[in-house]
Amino acid sequence: MTLLIWGAFVLAILGLLALDLGVFNRRPHEISVTEALGWSAFWILLALVFNVLVFWLYENNWIGAGMAFPEDIDGRTAAIEFFTGYLLEKSLSLDNIFVIALIFAYFRVPLAYQHRVLFWGVIGALLLRGIMIAAGAALLHRFAWMTYVFGGLLLFTAARMLVARHDNLAPEETWIVRLTRRWIPVAEEYEGHRFLIERDGVRMATPLLLVLLLVETTDVMFAVDSIPAIFAVTDEPFIVYTSNVFAILGLRSLYFALAPMLERFRFLKASLVFVLGYIGVKMLLTHTYPIPAAVSLAMVGGILGIGLLASVMGGSQDTAALEAPVTPRQLARTSLRVAWTVVILVVGGTVLVVGAAMIVLPGPALVVIPLGLAILATEFVWARRLLVRVREQIREGVELVNEDVRAIRGRGRGPGDEEGPTRR
């Protein structure tokens, strides 16, 4: 039954793609924003309908038997995992749109031909992601420690996204373009929507082929980040692949809908950084503290919602929308600052704990505890306030001790022991 469902899904997707290119977009034309929004709504609605189907399949145990992961999940959990994975992949694909827009602008691809490039890009992405998902599922099933590798990779990706810039893209310097130019001549001008042409008996590539290869390699690079992210949401290969497919199918229409206003999404990249960071931590905690699917859905949806809301409410367009949230120098300074704070916390906290353990010995404790607080006070306000309070208490204690000493000395004097000149 599982293989039958997989086959039916693949045939349905191929049928939709055939209708897309063979019927609705048979002739190259410029995709308007209105048309793109309509297609985006269609693909999103189709994903939501399929989400209901996922609930029904898993609730009735129609899928799962004989798969790599034998653990059965109920329909509600499967539906939440699919929607979370779809939302995650959809949001991460937005960063891919930035790069695609820059590639099209660099090669000056006519608007009428951009849809064809994205169509064949989607075909390649479906095949390549299917292979990568199968490999990832096999690795996670065979080696449990791969979970920590994927989690670390996501945290690294989040850190890289903080300093990455897209506006300095140099497509002509990429390895795929240089390799293509070495193996086949490339024409200077476009020849309609054709990828290959023949001139004077010589087979040549058009710039449109270079654009297609760049879009494919770009998707592979983004898939290296996004596929580990969705494995943190679910380990069901069917949910992983289908959520990826629906996110990719809507990428073309989403590009034409958002490309004219990409600069308005000024806080989107920061929200994606937090999403990847959360997913990375979730994956690292999988074996010790598994986070429920509903919590992950709320976290991912909340972070993305805040980023989009902040972008919409932010007012004017971002003049540097593609710049990194922080520069490498700022990140280095921040890292050094955090490292120094951690050192202060560890050293000062250790000294403070030692002082507290020596409280039974008033002498050493009165020296060690203020020393630990003084170290912590160089970085933490609470430690400075506590140090002032401890010093006041020590001063008050010393004064009380001095008063007691004077009182004892006063009680020890006799009637004839008035203070005066010392008698020899």
Residue pairs with C-beta under 8 A, 6 or more apart in sequence:
1 62
1 63
1 65
2 63
2 64
2 65
2 66
2 67
2 238
5 57
5 62
5 63
5 238
6 238
9 242
13 126
13 245
13 249
16 249
17 119
17 122
17 123
20 119
21 116
21 119
25 115
25 116
25 119
28 112
28 113
28 115
28 116
28 192
28 193
29 112
29 115
30 111
30 112
31 111
31 114
31 115
31 253
31 256
32 256
33 256
33 257
33 260
35 256
36 253
36 254
36 255
36 256
36 257
37 253
37 257
38 253
39 250
39 252
39 253
40 250
40 253
40 254
40 257
42 253
43 246
43 249
43 250
43 253
44 250
46 246
46 249
47 86
47 246
47 247
47 250
50 82
50 242
50 246
51 79
51 82
51 83
51 86
52 79
54 75
54 78
54 79
54 82
54 239
54 242
55 75
55 76
55 78
55 79
56 62
56 75
57 63
57 75
57 78
58 64
58 73
58 74
58 75
58 77
58 78
58 79
59 74
59 75
59 76
59 78
60 75
61 72
63 238
64 70
64 72
64 73
64 236
67 236
67 237
67 238
68 137
68 138
68 141
68 237
69 137
69 141
69 235
69 236
69 237
73 81
73 236
77 293
78 236
78 239
80 293
80 294
80 297
81 233
81 234
81 236
81 239
81 293
82 234
82 239
82 242
82 243
83 297
84 233
84 234
84 293
84 296
84 297
84 300
85 230
85 233
85 234
85 239
85 240
85 243
85 244
86 243
86 246
86 247
87 297
87 300
87 301
87 304
88 226
88 229
88 230
88 233
88 275
88 279
88 300
89 226
89 229
89 230
89 243
89 244
89 247
89 248
90 247
90 250
90 254
91 271
91 272
91 275
91 300
91 304
92 222
92 225
92 226
92 229
92 272
92 275
92 276
93 222
93 226
93 247
93 248
93 251
93 254
94 254
94 258
94 265
94 268
94 272
95 161
95 222
95 268
95 269
95 272
96 218
96 219
96 222
96 251
97 251
97 254
97 255
97 258
97 259
97 262
98 166
98 262
98 322
99 166
99 169
99 218
100 118
100 215
100 218
100 255
101 255
101 259
101 262
102 166
102 167
102 169
102 322
103 109
103 169
103 171
103 211
103 214
103 215
103 218
104 114
104 117
104 211
106 169
106 171
107 171
107 207
107 210
107 211
109 117
109 190
109 207
109 208
109 211
110 190
112 193
113 190
113 192
113 193
113 208
114 255
114 256
115 252
115 256
116 193
116 208
117 208
117 211
117 212
117 215
118 215
118 251
118 252
118 255
119 252
120 212
121 212
121 215
121 216
121 219
122 248
122 249
122 251
122 252
124 216
124 219
125 216
125 219
125 223
125 248
126 245
126 248
128 216
128 219
128 220
128 223
129 219
129 223
129 227
129 241
129 244
129 248
130 241
132 223
132 224
132 227
133 227
133 237
133 240
133 241
133 244
134 237
136 150
136 227
136 228
136 231
136 240
137 231
137 235
137 237
137 240
139 146
140 146
140 147
140 150
140 231
140 235
144 287
147 283
147 284
147 286
147 287
148 283
148 284
150 228
150 231
150 232
150 283
151 228
151 232
151 280
151 281
151 282
151 283
151 284
151 286
152 280
152 284
153 224
153 225
153 228
153 280
154 225
154 228
154 229
154 232
154 276
154 277
154 279
154 280
154 283
155 276
155 277
155 280
155 281
155 284
157 225
157 276
157 280
158 273
158 274
158 276
158 277
158 280
159 331
161 269
161 272
161 273
161 276
161 324
162 273
162 324
162 325
162 326
162 331
163 324
163 326
163 327
163 328
163 331
164 324
165 322
165 323
165 324
166 322
167 320
167 322
167 323
171 177
171 210
171 214
172 178
174 214
174 217
176 213
176 214
176 217
177 210
177 213
177 214
180 186
180 205
180 209
180 210
180 213
184 203
184 204
184 205
185 202
185 203
185 204
185 205
186 204
186 205
186 206
186 207
186 209
186 210
187 197
187 199
187 204
187 205
187 206
187 207
188 207
189 206
189 207
190 206
190 207
190 208
191 197
191 206
193 208
194 206
194 208
195 205
195 206
195 208
195 209
195 212
196 203
196 204
196 205
196 206
196 209
197 203
197 204
197 205
197 206
198 204
225 276
226 244
227 240
227 244
228 283
229 276
229 279
230 240
230 243
230 244
231 240
231 283
232 279
232 280
232 282
232 283
232 286
232 296
233 279
233 293
233 296
234 240
234 293
258 265
262 321
263 317
263 318
263 319
263 321
264 311
264 312
264 314
264 317
264 318
264 321
265 308
265 311
265 318
265 321
266 310
266 311
266 314
266 317
266 318
266 321
267 307
267 308
267 310
267 311
267 314
268 307
268 308
268 311
269 324
269 325
270 307
270 325
271 303
271 304
271 306
271 307
271 308
271 310
272 304
272 307
273 325
274 303
275 300
275 303
275 304
278 299
278 300
278 303
279 296
279 300
282 291
282 296
285 291
326 334
340 379
341 379
344 375
344 376
344 378
344 379
344 380
345 376
345 379
345 380
347 375
348 372
348 373
348 374
348 375
348 376
348 383
349 372
349 376
350 372
351 368
351 371
351 372
351 375
352 368
352 369
352 372
352 373
352 376
353 372
354 368
354 372
355 364
355 365
355 367
355 368
355 369
355 370
355 371
355 372
356 365
356 369
358 364
358 365
358 368
359 365
359 369
366 394
369 390
370 387
370 390
370 391
370 394
373 383
373 386
373 387
373 390
374 387
376 383
376 387
377 383
377 384
377 387
